[in-house]
């Protein structure tokens, strides 16, 4: 082997040794490229080594024919390899462009779904600040009667009476605490709740109510010690009771009337809009390829208690 061939072999070994880490890292990221590039380098190295081993190299040679013949030989031998390299680079460029286009489409799709989600959340947020309709008030009155009938005939109303007696002290005019009758118990509760300074609850207030017990159990536990409670505590108890009764009524309506007729019951449809909006948002999130991102965006727009209430609502009305 000529000295030039030896130098090429030695230089190739040094180059491979210095770039080994780079080649190894590249092999992990793009094994197909490395499987093509390494044989390509070896092929060029073998051609050059064989040429200089057979024909040698004399930089002082002034015979132009020898230089031309050497150039033609190397050109003919290396051109197919370089052509393959060019084709491969074009192929890799096409793959990269294809991936970038796919990534751009993915980003646009994600942006579109986020914008759609935000618009739905904005509508839901707006509607959560409205108050329930008269239809839900009527159904809440029916709910109170059902609760009372399930607690030994007069259990719920008996538990409620001490709260009402204690509430008299908060009213400027005791006559405003009108006598209950079995038909309009909830309506009276709501009116008294407003009379003592509590705002009429909105859907946001209703869904934010996080009480571990049902209204009957809650009222039974609140009955003891009412005389010792402060005025503010009494106001809070009555406000929570009204919200809880609203919540139980609303959830019962959602469970029992999933296929209601909008044309027949437009007032009821107004109340059910909250459920429809919340379900449409959950459906959008679950059908998306970006479920985690959309879910976090949805949760971001509500307090923890509001979000827990909406989750409870959608879980009880599975898609």
N, C-alpha and C positions, 0 to 999 in steps of 0.2 A: 504494500500500500504506500502510495506516494506521501510525501510530507504534507501536501495540500489536503489529501483525503484524511490524513490523521488530524490535521487542524480542524477540518469540518466536523469530524466525529467528536473531537474533544469540545469544540464550541457548542455543538448540539447538546451534549451531555450537560454542560454548564448552564445553557439556556433552559433546559428542561428542569434542572435542579433548582434554579432561581425562581422559576415560575410554577413550581409544583403546587404551592398553596393556592395560587390563583386558579390553576387548572382544576384542582380538587374542589374548590368552592364553586367554580363554574359548572363542574360536573354534577354537583348536587342541584343547582338551580335549573340547568338545562342540559341533561345528559345526552340528548340527541345531537346538540351542537358539538359537544366535546367528542362524541363518537365520530363525528365527521371531521372536525378540525385536526385531531391528533393523527389519524391516518394520512390526512392531507400533508401535514408537516413532515411526517416520516417519508412519504412518497417523494416529496421535493428533495429531502435530505439524501435519500438513496440515489436519486438521479444525479445529483451533484457529486456525491461521493464516488459513484461509478465512473462518471465522466473524468473527474480529476485523477482517479486511480488508473484509468486506461490511457488517457491522453496527456495527463500531467498539466502543468501550468507554468508558462514562462512569460513574465511581464516584459522581458527584454526582446521578445520575438517581434521582428519587424515585417514578417510575412503577412500581408493583408489577407491572403487566402485562408490562412490558418484561423485568423480571427473571425472571418466571415463564416467559415465552416463550423466553428465552435458556436457562434451566435445562432446559426440555422439549426444546429443540433439541439441546443438548449431551448430555442423557441418552439421547435416541433415537439419536444418532450414535455415542456411545461405548459403549453397552451391548453391542452385538454384539461389539465388539473386546474389551471386558473379559470377556465370556462365553467367547470363544475363548481368552483368556489363562488363565481359570480352568480350562477343560477341559485345556489344555496342562499346567498345573501339576499337575493331578490325574494326568495321564498320566505325567509325570515322577516323581511320587511313587510311582506303581505300579511304574515301572521300577526306581527306587531300592530299593524294598522287595523286589522280585523278585531284584535283584542281591545284596542283603544276605542274603536267604534262601539263595541259591545259595552264597554265601561261607560261611555258617554250616554248610551241609551239607558243603561241601568240607573245612572245618576238622574236622568230626566224623568224616568218612570218613578223613582223614589220621590223626587221633588213633587211630581204631580199628585202622588198619593198622599204626601204630607199636606199639600195645599187643600186637597179634598177633605182630609181628616180635620184640618183646622177650621174649614168652613162649616163642617157639621158640628164640631165642638162649639163654635161660636153661636150657632143657632140653639144648641142645647143649653148653653150657658144663659142665653137670653130668655129662653122659656122657663128655666129653673127659677127665675125671679118673679114669675107670675103666681097667683093664688089659685087654689082649686076651684072648680065650678060648683054651682048649686047641686048638680047631679051627685058629686062626690059627698057633699054635705048630707044629702038625702040618704045615700048608701051608708054613711057613717052613723046616722041615726038608727038605721036598721041593724048595723053592726053592734051598737050599744045594747039594743034589745036582745040580740043573740047572745052577747056576752053575759047579760044579766040572767037569761034563761039557763045558761050553762053553769051558773054559780048558785045553784040551789034557789032559784026563783027570784030572790031580791038581793043576792050577795053583792053584786057590783054596785047597785044603787045605795045599799046600806054602807058600803065602804066609802062611797062618794060623799055621802051626806056630811060627815065631819069636816071634810075639806071645804064644802060650801058654807057651813056654819062659820068656819074660821075665816073664810073669804069675805064675809059680811063686813068685817071691821075695815077692810080695804076700800069699801065702796062709800062714796059720799052720800048716796041715797040708797038705803037698804031696800026700798021698794024695787030697785032695778034688779035685785036678785029674785027674779020671778020664780013661781012654783013650777017644779018639773012635772011633766006628764010623760007617759010612756012613749009618746009619738015623737017628741022633739028634744030629747035629752042632749044629743050632741050639739044641736043648734044653740041650745041654752048655754052649754059649756063654752062654745066658741064666743058667744056674745059676752059672757062674764069675763072670759080671758081678755077680750079687747077692752072691757070696761075698767079693768084694774091696771091698764097701761101696757099690756103685752101686744106687740104688733101681730096682725093676722099672719099666720105662717105661710110662707111660700113653699114651692116644691123643694127648693134648696134646703130650707129649714127642716122639712119633713124627712128628706133623705139623709140629712146630717144627724138625725136623732138616733143615737146609739145606746139603747137601753136593753139590758140583757133579758128582761122579762116581758111578757105580754102585758097588755093594759090592765087586765083583771088582777094579775099577780102584783103588778106595780102599785095599783091603787090599794090593794090589801096591805102591802108592806108600808105604804105611806100613811096609813090610817093612824097608827099609833104615834103619839107624841106630837100631833099637829098643833096642839095648844101652845107648846113651847117653841115652836118654830118662828123665825122672824118673818116679817112681811115679805122680804125679798125671797126667802125660801118658799113661801106659799105661792108667790107669783111664778117661780120656776117650776114648782110641782104641777101647777095648773097648765102652764105652757107646755111642759113635757107630755102631760096627759093628752092634751089636744093634738099635739104633733104625732104622738104614738097611735092614737085612734085613727088619725088621717092615714098614717103609714100602713097600719094593718088593713084598713079599708081598701086602700089603693092596691096593695099587693094581692088582696083577695080578689079584687076586680080583674087584675091582670091574669091571675091563675084561672078564674072561672069563665072569662070571656075573651079568649084569645082570638076568636073568629067573629068579632062583632061587626055589625053592618053600619058603615059610616053614614050612609044615606038615611037610615032610620034613626040613628042616635048621634047626631052631630055634636051635642054637648059632651057626651061620653067620649067621642073621638077627640075632642079638645084635651081632655085629661090624659088620654092614652098616648098623646103625642110624645110625652116624655119617654115612655117605654119604646115607642117606635124609633125615636132618635137615638136612644142609648143602644138599642139592638142593632141599628144600622151601622153605628160606629164600631161595635164589637165585630160585626160581620166583615166590615172593611179591614179591620186589623187582622182577623184570623185568615182571611183569603189572600192576604198580601205576602209577598216574598220578604218583606221587611217587618215582620210581625213584632219583633222585639223593639225596633226603633219607633214604630207607630204606637205601640202600647205605652212606651215611656212618654211619648209626646202627649198622648191622651191623658195619662195620669198627671202630667205637669200642669194642666189647666185647672185642676181642682184641689181643694184641701184634702187631707187624708180621710176625714170623716165623710166628706161629700163623695169622694171616690169609692169608699167602702160601701156607701149606700147605693151608688150606681152599680157597683159590682154585684151587690146582693140582688138588686132589681133584675139585672140581665141573667144572673145565674138561676133565678127562680122562673125565668121565661126563656128557657133554652131555645136556641135557633133550630 
